[in-house]
Amino acid sequence: MADFDLIVVGAGIVGTSAALWSRMRGLNVLLADPNPPGSGTSSGNACTIATYACLPTNDPSVLTGLPRLLFGTDSPLSVSWAHALRNPRWMLSFLANCRTGPSRRIAGDLAALLSAADAGLDPLIAEAGAGDLIVSRGQLNIWSTREGAKGAASGLALRRELGVPFRELSAAEALELEPNIRAPIARAVHYPGARHVRDPEELVRRLHARFVVLGGVWRQAAVERVRDLNDRVEVMLGGDTVTAGRVAIASGARSALIPGGGADRIPLGTERGYHLLFAGEADRVSRPVGWSEGGFYSVPMARGLRLAGTVEIASLDAPVNRRRLSYIARRGAEFLGPLPEPTSEWLGFRPTLPDSRPAIGASPGSPRILHAFGHQHLGLTTGGITGRIIADLAEGRQPNMDIAPFDPGRRYA
């Protein structure tokens, strides 16, 4: 007989949501991570519950702009050419998914997952008493150039086709919402259904605390090995060996480093994201404001103003790219006017698969090992619904939505 019904590996927003959903269903759950809950990539995101964000990184414009991305230094998306040469299959798969047909299909799959995001996250927020951390003011996105405004048309049309609600604003209307914007406004869109979190790390801590209060078992220890024994799964962590009916791997970009977890069979890559924090500057904006030309969000949060975003495709162990941080600082000042020196800076690792879909479901190597990673920019948004799906699978029943597009064993190009 197994020691637990489910062991969840990884205490970010995805893993903690899976653990709490499963415990709320009455399962005997162990949650393990060598680091404190919510302290990894979940702590440094753009704080936005972005239910509108169905357009993938795989965009046709990446193909036309590839030389600039590989060799330029002034773009919100950068690619390490050395990393690309070391990982040609991942890069070729990523680029294949940038074609119009695949990109549109990915957007549809993500839109379906995002449509269930609130239903996955809201019960956890209520259960953990975390409603005070959630702000419902929507999200504003602006384009500053005529070229950018024109280029946004097809993406907005696709969002509308996929049922994403939004309202186009004039420059004056956008400035009425956010009068501190200093960049030109050629186009503006408000997504009323979006929300943001005042402190995403605190949100995960509260979910974790509620999990423990409900009788969940927490081990701050690294998982050293996972092994399928046919009738159960054996997990070695912190020098101990425990067993479970199922194991869920939810360790983000480090999921492939867990021996026996099966994620090493999947083309898991990393989008490195950066942020700068400016304490005492939170009143610069009143909601998340995305600047398309800059490639980052300005977000008011409990700790100050966070400028978060950009995408750097590079290896997990590459050093901090100071040019990315300088880029955010410079462009942030262009967007909102002069800023003081940042209080802190951060580099995080978004787990990314070459088709921008997460892996949610059984590992290709074992039906008892579940995968829940690869959420790239959408971990905070879709962590709750992923957790609910994992709880369904841990109970041995089918989720009430189609998860085939997120099958870890799918073709990635």
Phi, psi and omega in degrees: 000137183286153178288327183223157171285323184212136168246126178254127181256108180120122185246041167276195182297322182289308182295318180293323176296318178298318180294316182291316177303316183293321179291323176298333177278354179097007179283151176274111193235138169245132177246129184229140175195139179288345183249161178299150181304132175076006187272352182270226182300330179298339183276338191246015185284186182275013170065010190254129171274090196264072183292352179268350197274059183272350180281122186282165171300329176291092182238144179305333180295338178297322181296315181287333182261013187302315179302319180294323181291324182284324189240351180275166181235000186236051181227147177291345176240123178232150180233128175285115182295326178296317178296320179298319180292329179282341182230060186296324182293319179297313183296318180295322177294317178301313182293324178299326179280356176276352176293157188303312183300303178301320181300319179293321179295319178299317179301318178296318179294318179293322178299321179296318178294317181294330180295339179258003187299314182295323179294334177276327186267321187300318178298328178289319178300315179295316181299323183270000182062042186251018182299333180291346180273352188256132179240128184249082179235010181074187178226140180249134175236136179231155173238136186257345183245154177298321179297315180295319179297318179292318181294339181283345189301314184293321178294320178293321178297320178293319177301315180298318179299326182271007173087017179278121180281136174201166179228129176282138182240151169284167177301320180295320179293321178295318179290335175293323177287316185227083186290349182272359178293130180252346179283152174301152179237106177266336178203145179216142180224137177246129177256100188291336183278350181286151175227169173224162185251129183292334179202096184295329177293320177295324177301312179296321179299321180289321175300317180296316180299320179293322176303315181291319178301324180282000177104006175292152182257128181247131173233117175274084184205152178279140173277122186264338181192145173235136181217128177280122179256019180077305180264352178195176179241135179261134181231128174258123179214135178056031180084354178256159175240124178231164181233158179209157175296323177214157176233137176248123178268112183225049185258023174059224184294343180263009182299325183286351181272357182271110182303130178084353182284346176086349182288342177290349176274356187246143183283068182277123178243190185225129166258114181276126180243151184235155167214156170241141179244134179239100180297142178079005183245015186298335184280005175298325177223160182248001179200168175298131178235118179264135176248109188298316180294331179275334179074025178217167176253145167255122189229128173278128181219176185300330185269352182139206177266124177252126170256110189230140175147212191064163180229128174235115177269106183204177185286159182297328186258009178292149180293164176303132178269100184298334179294328177295316180293320177296323178299313181297317181297314182293314182289328176299320178292325176295326186280318188240005184090175184307137179238151175289177174298139180297146178287323180205165177225162189206143171236129178230168188238104179279122178287123189225130173262156190292352175249013176061011172263145174287164172260113181226111180145193184289140175300146176302337184262350184198128177289346180269349178254117184258144178251140179210073182205176179089027185277003181038249184276359193244021182298313179298319183290315188255006178298320181295313181290326174297319178299320178294321178296316179298321177298319176302310183295325178293332176277354180081024178233158182285136173297159182272025174215160183282116179252009180304321180298344184251011180304122180303334181270010182291169169282140185257005175204000000 
